[in-house]
């Protein structure tokens, strides 16, 4: 590829992933469904135990946190149902499991805090974001209290109302 083509062609067209880094922070995946299904509180950052090909796949943004959840047993926290697609250029005889259980790296104090809170009925620990921080893969987990159906409807109504008011304000500023 020539230098002039590299300058004029967007990164998405060239097949490169555009990077939006801010202070060593690069967002990889976001779990917006968690905010819809739960009232989120007590957010914490946790590291992940990963294989090398999984890190490469995460850098390609081939991650889905939609159905992921965290369970604590035997004094350790584990991330379940986090789908990390196999690395596209992997060479080998072994087909990796994309939804395998992955260990979260948390302090004993943090694990005990979450264990006590999540043991109550209607509470769960859910991952909200996955990002790279100074080259390390991190997951933001939060304690979520399950929403009832009417709470979800209220959330939708509030979102629509906010969107309409911001559009009205923007329209008023144009005049």
N, C-alpha and C positions, 0 to 999 in steps of 0.2 A: 504494500500500500504506500502510495507516495505521500510526501509531507504535506502537500497542498490538500490532498483528499482528507488526511487526518485532521487538518485544521478546520475544514469546512463541514465535515460530516459530524452529526451528533453522536455521542457515545453509544446510545441505544442502537443506532443503525450499524455501527461498527461491531456490535456484539459485546461491547464492554459494559460493565455494570457501573452506572454513575454513583459516585460516592459523595455522601453528604456528611462530612465529618465536622464535628464541633467539639473542640477540646478533647479529642481522642474518643468521642462517643459517636457510634454509627448504628442507627436503628435497623434491625434486620426484620423482625416480625412484630406485629401488634395484634393482641387478642381483643378486638372490639366487642365480640360476643359476650365476654366476661362482664363488661360494664353494663350490658343489656340484661343479663340474667342475674346479676348479683349487685348488692350494695357493697362496694369495695372499701376496705379500711386496712390499717396496719401493713403498709407496703414495705418490702425488704428486698434487697439485692442479694442474689445467690449465684455462686459459680456452678459450673456443670462439669461432670466427668464425661469426656467424649473420646471417641477414636479419631485418628487423624483424618480419615476420609469424611467424617461427619463435619469437622471444622471447615474443610474445603467446601462442602456442600452448603454449609451455613453462610459462608462468604458469598456464595452464588445466590443467596436468599431463597433457598429451596426448603423452607420451613413452614409448618402449619401448626399453630397453637390453638386452633378452634375448639377441639374437644379435649384438650390437655387438662390434667389435674395433678395435685400433689398429695401423696399419702406418706404418713410417718409410721414406720414400724421398726422395732428393735433399736430405737434411738437414732434412726437415720431417716432423712427425707429423700424421697424418690419422685421423679417426674414420670408420669404415665401418659400414653396416647399423644405424645408430641411427635408429629410426623416429620422426620428429616429424610428427604428423598436421597437415594444413593447418589454418590458423586458421579457425574456424567462421564468422566474419563477414567474410572476405576478399572484396573486390569487385575483379574484374579479369578480363582475358582469359587470363591465364597460369595454368596449373595447376602449382603447385610440386611438385617431386619430394620425397617424404617421406623417402627413404633416401639422399639425395645425400651425397657425401663432404664432410666438414667439417674444416677445419684446426684443430689444437690449438695453443694458444699456450704454448710451453715455452721455457725457456732453452736455449742451445746445449749447455751442460754436462749438463743433464737429458736432452736428446735423445741425446747421445753415450752416456750411461750406459745408457739403455734400449736403444739400438741394439746395444751390445755384449752385453747380457744376453739380449735376445730372439733374437739370431742363433743361439744354441745350440738343439739339437734338443729338442723337448718343452716349450719355453717360448713364452709369448705375452703380449702386453700387452692387458689387458681393462679396460673401464670398470666401476667398481663402484657409483658413485653419481653422480647429477646433482643439483645444488642451486643455490639463489640465495644469493649472499653479498654483502651490501651492494648489492643491485640488479644484480649481474653474475652471469651463468650460468657455473657452474664444473662440471668433471667430475673425479671422483677416479679416477685410473687406477692399476692395480697390475700388477706382474709376476706372471704365473701359471704355475706348473709343472703340466702336465696330470696329472690323477689317473687311475690305472688302475681297472678295475672293482672290484677287491677293496678299494681305498681308499674308493670311494664307498659300498660296503656297510658298511665300518667306520664311516664318518661317520653313516650312517643308524642303525646299532646304538647308537652313542654318543648320538645325539639322543634315541632312544627311552629309553635308560637314564636320561639326565638328566631327561627328562620324568616318568618313573616315580618317581625319587627325590624330585623336587620335590613331586610329588603326595602321596607318602607322608609327607614332612615336614609338608606343609600339613595333611594329615589328622591327623597326630599332634598338631599344635598346637591343633586344634579340640577335642580331648578335654579 
